[in-house]
Structures are given as C-alpha cells and as structure tokens.
Amino acid sequence: MPIIDAHAHIYPKKIAERAVEGIGDMYNYSAMYGKGTAEHLIGCTADTPITHFLVHSVATTARSVPRINDFLAQEQHDHSQFVAFGTMHQDFADKEAEVDRALGLGLHGFKLHPDTQRVNMDDPRLMEFYEIIAGRAPLVVHTGDYRYDYSSPKRLLHILKTFPDLVVDAAHMGGWSQFDRGYDTLHDIAHASDRVFVDASSTVHFTGVRHLRELIDMWGTDRVMFGSDYPMWNPGGELEQLRACGLSEDDWEKITWHNAECFTGVTIG
C-alpha cells in the first residue's frame, strides 16, 4: 500500500544547507532534521513505509521562479517517488505563460508560502494567479502564523469564496499555530465542498497526539493528508505520531494515500 508524504520541501544541493538554515531561523528552531536534498529525503525514509512524496519549494524572488520550476520538474523526472508542485511569486511578470510552461513540464500544481514571500495571501497580484490556475491545477498554501497576517485563514476564506473552482491544501491543518482558529474560519466552506484539503504537517509537535486526533475528526478524514514538512521534521517519526492517533484502517488509508491522490489528481499505487 502506498503511503504519501504530502508536504515535503527539497532544494538544489548547492543551496540546500542555506535554505534549511533559513527555515530554522524563520521559526526560531535550530534542530532541523533534514539536509533538504532529494537524496537525503529518500535515504532517510528508506526504512519507513513511506513510498511517495509531494515535493515543492518556494520562490522568494520573481526571477527564481523558472529556475525552481525547472529543478522540481527534473527531480520528479529523476525520482519516481516524487509528485512535484511548482512555485510562483507575486511579482512574476507573465504568470499565465509560466503556469503553462510549468504544467507542460509535468508539474502537478503549485505551492505558495505567503509569510516567506512577504505578501498577503489575497494580494491582487496573487488573485490574478489563482484565477489562472483555478480548475487547472491544485494549490498548496502555507496557512496561519500567529506572528503575521500574510497567511491568515481569513484571507484564504476570501480566496475560496472568490474562486469556487480552486482546489486548495490549507497546509498545517488550516492554520499553523492557529489550528482551532483555522478550523473555525474555514470549516463551513470546507464541509460545503470537496475542494478544500488540509495536511497534518508541523502540527503534532504543537498540538500533541490527542488534539491532532480531535482536529482530524473535526475536519473529517476525507480531507486530511499526512505530511511531514521535511526538512523540519523526520518523516518516519511524523508517520508514527499519526499512527498514535489510533485511526481505523479505512481512515489510515484515506489520510496516508487516497486523499493525496484526490488532491493532486495523480493515481499512485
């Protein structure tokens, strides 16, 4: 049975160490688990049941968008375990042309991190981007941070109401560090459609197993995906934390396999 880690970051070898340090600095966390490379991600999970990964990276400048998309497409080509999502930046000039090019390369969707990119999630420059991908490609978007308003769940609610065909993973259970607020803000629109997913990455270390299980039950097991947030955490360890939630076999398969297939539109296994 496939097990899909639906939230993992990878970087080119020459910048991976710097990228991992940057993530640690942003979250004031010095004990980052991974090296941030495709090789390390595959190697560190070789003895785990994890079989596939939804991989992505984030553009912090407009000029880096094509280069990152090329990198992710190549990594997907080189590693059958990868389902790769591209990136976009709010200041990229011809978003539609790059979306067309990225999808033509075989990328399956896009990832944004408003806090890292220092842009409101519903900034008009990004609303233009959502209009381009709605109905064409799914979006993983970092959602929630008590320190910033860029990725507020309320901004995502605005986006979802504006673009009813946009398929979204509201990463980190709908609101990192604001888990209950994320649910309270998004649950109505999520439960009214089948286009809003959440992933459980970077959650259990803050909620504990008991509240993670409560959040899974609140959102519903048809919309939650397993994710590790590699290189921040150990994917195998994150999977064991999920296992500790005591899910039924049916719910386990949904969260670790079927929901990621539904979200990405990619059949695995």
N, C-alpha and C positions, 0 to 999 in steps of 0.2 A: 504493500500500500504506500503510495507517495505521501510524504509529509513536506509541506511547502512553508518555508520561512518567507512570509510576505512583506518583510521590511528589513532590508539589508543594504548597507552602503559599501561601495567599492571605489577605489581611486587608482590612477596610474602609479606604478611603483615609485617614480621619481618624486611624486608629491604626497604619497600616502602618509608618510610619517608626519609631515607638516599638517596635513588635513586632520589626522587623528588628534594631534595636539590642539588644533584649533577648536575641535568639538569639545574636548575636555575643558579648555579654557572657557568656552561659552557657558558650559553647565557647571563650572567650578568643580570638576570631577577629575582627579588625577589618576585614577586606577582604571583607565580604559583597557578593555580586554584585548581587542584585536589590533592587527597591524594595518588593516584597511585595504589589503590587496585581495584580488580574486584567489590567488594561490593560498593565502592564509585562511580565507573563509572556507574553501573546500577542504583544506588539510585539517583544520580544527574541528570539522564536523564529520570526518571520515568514519569515526567510530560511533556516530549517533544515528538515529533513524531518519534524520532529515535528508531528503533526496533532492530538493529543488529550492531555488531562491528567487524572489522578486528583487532585483538589484537596481540601484539608481545612485545618482549623485546630484549635487545642486550647483547651479551656476551662480557665482557671486558677482560676475560681471557679464555684460551683454556679449562681449567678444569671445568669451569662453564657451558659449552655448554650442556652436557647431563642433568644436573640438571634443567636448564632453559627450555629445550625442554619437560622434564617430567612435569614441572609446567604448561606450556602452554597447553599441552595435557589434563591435569587434569582439568584445568579451562574450556576448551572447553567442556569436558565431563559433567561438573557440571552446565554449563550455556548454554542453547540453543541459546542465543543471540550471542554467540561468534563463529567466524571463526578464528582459531588460526594459526599463522605462527611461525615457529621455528627460531632458530638462528644458526650461525656458527662463528667460529673465525679462523683467518688466520693461527694460529699455531696448530690447532687441528690436531692430527696425522692421524687418519683414517677417512677422510671426507666422503668417499663413504659409509662406514659402518654406520656412524651416520646419513647421509641422508636417507639411507634405514630404519634405526630404527625410525627416526622421522616421516617419511611418514607412516610407519607401525603403529605408534601411532595415526594416523589420522590427523596429521598436514597437512596443505594445501599448504604451501610454506615456504619461508624464508625471514628474514629481516636482513639487514646489516646497520651499521652506521659507515662509514669509519673514520669520524672525531673523534667519541668517541673511536673507536677501534685503532686509530692512525696507519692507514695503507692506502696506496694508493688503490683506488678502483680497479685498474687494476694490482695490485701486482701479480706476478706469483702464489703465494700461493692461492689467490682468483680466479685467472683464472682457476686453477685446479677445484675449487669448482663450478664455472659456467659451466664448461664442464660436470660435474656430473649431475647438475640439469636441464640443457638445454633440453627442450622437455618433462620434467617430472614434474617440479614444478615452479611456478612463484616466482619472487623476488621483494620485496620492498627494495629500497636502498635510503638512505638519499643522496640527490644530492645538491651540492652547498653550499659554505660558503666563503664570501669574505676574511675571515681571514686565510683560509687553502687551500691547493691544493689537499688534500686527496680525496675529493669527487667532484672534478671538472667535469662539464658536458663533457669536452673534454675526460676525462678518461672513462666516460660512453659511449661515442661515440665509442671509441676503443673497448669496450666490446661488444657492439651491433653489430659492424662490424665483430667481431671475432666469435660470437655465434649467427647465424641467427635464431636459434630456441628458444632463451631465451626470455621469457615474463617478462617484467620489468615495475614496477611502479617507475618512476623517481620522488621521493617524493618531495613535495613542489614546484609544478608547474615547475619541471625540473631544479630547481636551486635556493635554498633558498638564499635570499639576493642578488641573481644574476638572477632575474626572466627573464629579457629580454635576457641576455646572454645565459641562459639555453635554451630558445626557439631558439635563433639564431643558437646555436650549434647543437641542436637535431632535429629541425623541419623536415629537409629533410628525415632523416631515419625514423622518427616517421610517417610522412604522407605517406611514401612508404610501410608501413606495418600496420598490425593490432595488433602488439605485444608490442607496447610502449604506456603506460598509464602515466598519471600524477595525483597526488592528490593535492587538494587545501588547505591542512593543513598548518598552520603557514604562511599564505600568506596575507590575507586581512589586518592584523594589520600593515603591511609594505607597501602594495600597495594602500590601500583604495578600496572601492567598485568599483569605475569606472574602475580602471586599472585591477582589478581582472576580471571584465566582459570582458575587452579587451583581457586579456590572455586566458580566456575561449574560446572566439571566434577565437583567433589565433590558439590554439591547436586543436580546434574542439570539439563539445560536445559529440562526440563518444568516446573520450579518457580521459576525465576529471572525477575524482571521488571526492565526498565530503569526507573530513577528518578533524578532529578537532585537532589532536596532543595532545589529553588528555595525561597527566595531566597539560600540559602547559596552555591550554585554556578550556573554558566552552563549551562542545559540543553543547548544546542548543543555546548558543549565536552565535557560529560559523555557525550553520544552519540558523539562522536569517540573518546573514550577507550575506550568499549565496542567501537567498530569496530576499534580497535587490537588487540583480543583475538584477531582472526583467526577469528571464528566462521564456520561454514558458513552458507549462505543459509537452510537449514531452521532451524538453531538461532537465527539472527538474527531470523527471523520469530516464532519462539516467544517470545524474550526481549523483543522490542520490540512485540509485538502479541498473539499468541494467548494467552499465559499471563495477561496482564492481563484479557482477555475472560473466561477461565475463572475467575479470582479474583473479579472484580466481578459476573459474571453478566450483563454488558452486551455486546451484539453491536455491534462497531464496524467499519465498512468492508464 
